[in-house]
């Protein structure tokens, strides 16, 4: 496998970016009174995922990289719940966004595993 030259070469970043685009699309239909509530919170959590992947990509040490990739993972879990909530509140159909989130979770977990020292859990 050829090493990534830029963060845009990373499959995990590509998936995370698709996730952000889907979240922005889904949140357009949220009620206007949620603009500074769930809409804003969900968008921030979603944007945090690829942003932290990019920041980790730019770090030199694996421990620093892993710190940012873990933040991306945490933000993804946060957004996952917020999408669930939006669905429960019947703000929008979040099925596609949740599907992309699951794909991104799998890719991110594998990416982290490839960097983490073999003796770490």
Secondary structure, DSSP 8 states (H G I E B T S, - for coil): ----SSGGG-HHHHHHHHHHHHHHHHHTTS-GGGTTTHHHHHHHHHHHHHHHHHHHHT-SSHHHHHHHHHHHHHHHHHHHHHHHHHHHTTS---HHHHHHHHHHHHHHHHHHHHHS-TT--
